[in-house]
Amino acid sequence: MSDHEETAGGPVGKLAGKVKEAVGAALGRENLQREGRLQQVQAETEAEAAKRDAEAEQRESEAELKGERAETEAERREVEREVSRVAAEETAERKLERERRQARAEQIEEKAEAAELEHQADRAEEAARTLDPKEDR
């Protein structure tokens, strides 16, 4: 094999490297042994690099997920605050409306009482005129 030959990576490359190393040892060819060892190291290095890339991608995905969860949690808290604010406003509006209705009811009741008192006063004056027609009221 030449110095420019590309070697296969992964488990196949490692196996090919072992075969080359063994054949080189059996035939007494140091360069073939060295090429086999280099191919094994290259396959191991590629495997380690792939493993680290996968781990880095996993950490990146986990960090992204963690960020999304934090964002979602912040949005959830904001929605809860908004719901609480709206509920408090609605409660205050209902209370205000009850108070207005109560005030209107009291006002109507007071007007009715005033009208009744006026009516009683008019009847009393009429009764007084009937009893004492001379007095001009």
Beta strands, then each sheet from edge to edge (+ up, - down):
end
